[in-house]
Amino acid sequence: MSDQRRMHDRPAAATASAHAPRPGDVPGRDLALRPVAVSALVWERLTRLRDRRAAGLAGDWSEAERAALDLYAPLARRGGGGAILGQIGQSLDGRVATESGDARDVSGADGLAHLHRLRALSDAVVIGVRTALHDRPSLTVRLVEGRNPARVVIDPAARLPDDAQVFNDDGARRIVIQSVAAPRPAGVEVVDLPRVDGWIDPRAIVAALEGLGLRHLLVEGGAITIAQFLDAGLLSRLHVAVAPLIIGTGPQSLTTRPVETLAQALRPPMAVYGLGSDILFDCATGG
Ligand SMILES: NC(=O)c1ccc[n+]([C@@H]2O[C@H](COP(=O)([O-])OP(=O)(O)OC[C@H]3O[C@@H](n4cnc5c(N)ncnc54)[C@H](OP(=O)(O)O)[C@@H]3O)[C@@H](O)[C@H]2O)c1
């Protein structure tokens, strides 16, 4: 079955709730761009928050540092419920790669640093098997100070080879979600979940990861995987980092279930941040 066909086959009820109008949803409001500066002191406070240590956020911050705290502190804070964030780095025309598959560095340097900050503040990064196969990402934190999150790959048919980059034994937890019995490299944790109509229920994935102590999740792609979580109403926030290039054709950044009219389009409340090289749309998608 084609991916497009599978997307259309997903349950309508989940999409309806994800796309329902929300109170306070006023398009165009709060769209003033706030430049972000993540100084060493700001980052130290954020990592303290993530580690459940006291971290006073009051202080004589610059406007851009205050914007950084507003953007990242809710993601760093622990103690409440879990949180699931989707992140996309895309071109102006909503592409994540060329037709030939060149996907490296769609985001600019500051967009990439933003992504690494999100990884450092998360318990686990979740990707789909197509991204794992195509991009061979390491999903580590290299551009900022911070620890590597657990790596989770959704690979229902066990297509990922044992020498996949995400299985690299570098000390981080490695987890695979699968629907068929298949041996995996030593040290890789296996979560078996059934597919229904071709898909594993994303809620079951979240519950299984919670059972493994992973509650703050970064769903990093690709389009199919993020759409699964968004359509199920599970993403509390969606970060869309737009880089100033036009690719023209190529894979889209997001492929949610189609709607007929623009009135049915998802219009989440959002804030806009200037990262430097890229512009970030921080969308409150609920979940
Ligand atoms: N710029 C960015 O932010 C960014 C980030 C990541 C990736 N990418 C790009 O995105 C592209 C790949 O994305 P993609 O959308 O084609 O694929 P993908 O989301 O990486 O992987 C999709 C596959 O993962 C499995 N999967 C995910 N969720 C599932 C669920 N709930 N139930 C069952 N299976 C599930 C399925 O595997 P099966 O096919 O085995 O059924 C599905 O076809 C690449 O070009 C990559 O470069 C861009």
The ligand as a MOL file (V3000), in Angstrom:
LIG
                    3D

  0  0  0     0  0            999 V3000
M  V30 BEGIN CTAB
M  V30 COUNTS 48 52 0 0 0
M  V30 BEGIN ATOM
M  V30 1 N 14.2450 18.4020 7.9550 0
M  V30 2 C 13.7710 17.6780 8.9460 0
M  V30 3 O 13.3510 18.2010 9.9840 0
M  V30 4 C 13.7600 16.1960 8.7880 0
M  V30 5 C 13.8240 15.3780 9.9160 0
M  V30 6 C 13.7680 13.9910 9.7400 0
M  V30 7 C 13.6680 13.4540 8.4570 0
M  V30 8 N 13.6400 14.2710 7.3830 0 CHG=1
M  V30 9 C 13.4950 13.7220 6.0250 0
M  V30 10 O 12.2880 13.0060 5.9800 0
M  V30 11 C 12.3890 11.9750 5.0060 0
M  V30 12 C 11.8880 10.6790 5.6170 0
M  V30 13 O 10.6230 10.9300 6.1490 0
M  V30 14 P 9.3510 10.0570 5.7820 0
M  V30 15 O 8.1690 10.8730 6.1440 0
M  V30 16 O 9.4740 9.5410 4.3920 0 CHG=-1
M  V30 17 O 9.5060 8.7830 6.7260 0
M  V30 18 P 9.7320 8.6160 8.3110 0
M  V30 19 O 8.6880 9.3770 9.0470 0
M  V30 20 O 11.1370 8.8570 8.6420 0
M  V30 21 O 9.4840 7.0570 8.4890 0
M  V30 22 C 8.1950 6.5670 8.2240 0
M  V30 23 C 8.1590 5.0890 8.4500 0
M  V30 24 O 8.3660 4.7900 9.8350 0
M  V30 25 C 7.4690 3.7810 10.2400 0
M  V30 26 N 6.4580 4.3890 11.1290 0
M  V30 27 C 6.4600 5.6340 11.6400 0
M  V30 28 N 5.4040 5.8010 12.4600 0
M  V30 29 C 4.7210 4.6330 12.4430 0
M  V30 30 C 3.5450 4.1740 13.0930 0
M  V30 31 N 2.8430 4.9460 13.9450 0
M  V30 32 N 3.1250 2.9220 12.8320 0
M  V30 33 C 3.7940 2.1100 11.9970 0
M  V30 34 N 4.9230 2.4860 11.3480 0
M  V30 35 C 5.3810 3.7390 11.5940 0
M  V30 36 C 6.8550 3.2400 8.9700 0
M  V30 37 O 7.7690 2.2580 8.5200 0
M  V30 38 P 7.4520 1.1840 7.3440 0
M  V30 39 O 7.6170 1.9710 6.0770 0
M  V30 40 O 8.4950 0.1220 7.5200 0
M  V30 41 O 6.0580 0.7080 7.5400 0
M  V30 42 C 6.8220 4.4890 8.1080 0
M  V30 43 O 6.6880 4.2750 6.7240 0
M  V30 44 C 13.8390 11.9150 4.5970 0
M  V30 45 O 13.9580 12.5680 3.3450 0
M  V30 46 C 14.5440 12.7410 5.6550 0
M  V30 47 O 15.6920 13.3670 5.1400 0
M  V30 48 C 13.6740 15.6330 7.5270 0
M  V30 END ATOM
M  V30 BEGIN BOND
M  V30 1 1 1 2
M  V30 2 2 2 3
M  V30 3 1 2 4
M  V30 4 1 4 5
M  V30 5 2 4 48
M  V30 6 2 5 6
M  V30 7 1 6 7
M  V30 8 2 7 8
M  V30 9 1 8 9
M  V30 10 1 8 48
M  V30 11 1 9 10
M  V30 12 1 9 46
M  V30 13 1 10 11
M  V30 14 1 11 12
M  V30 15 1 11 44
M  V30 16 1 12 13
M  V30 17 1 13 14
M  V30 18 2 14 15
M  V30 19 1 14 16
M  V30 20 1 14 17
M  V30 21 1 17 18
M  V30 22 2 18 19
M  V30 23 1 18 20
M  V30 24 1 18 21
M  V30 25 1 21 22
M  V30 26 1 22 23
M  V30 27 1 23 24
M  V30 28 1 23 42
M  V30 29 1 24 25
M  V30 30 1 25 26
M  V30 31 1 25 36
M  V30 32 1 26 27
M  V30 33 1 26 35
M  V30 34 2 27 28
M  V30 35 1 28 29
M  V30 36 1 29 30
M  V30 37 2 29 35
M  V30 38 1 30 31
M  V30 39 2 30 32
M  V30 40 1 32 33
M  V30 41 2 33 34
M  V30 42 1 34 35
M  V30 43 1 36 37
M  V30 44 1 36 42
M  V30 45 1 37 38
M  V30 46 2 38 39
M  V30 47 1 38 40
M  V30 48 1 38 41
M  V30 49 1 42 43
M  V30 50 1 44 45
M  V30 51 1 44 46
M  V30 52 1 46 47
M  V30 END BOND
M  V30 END CTAB
M  END
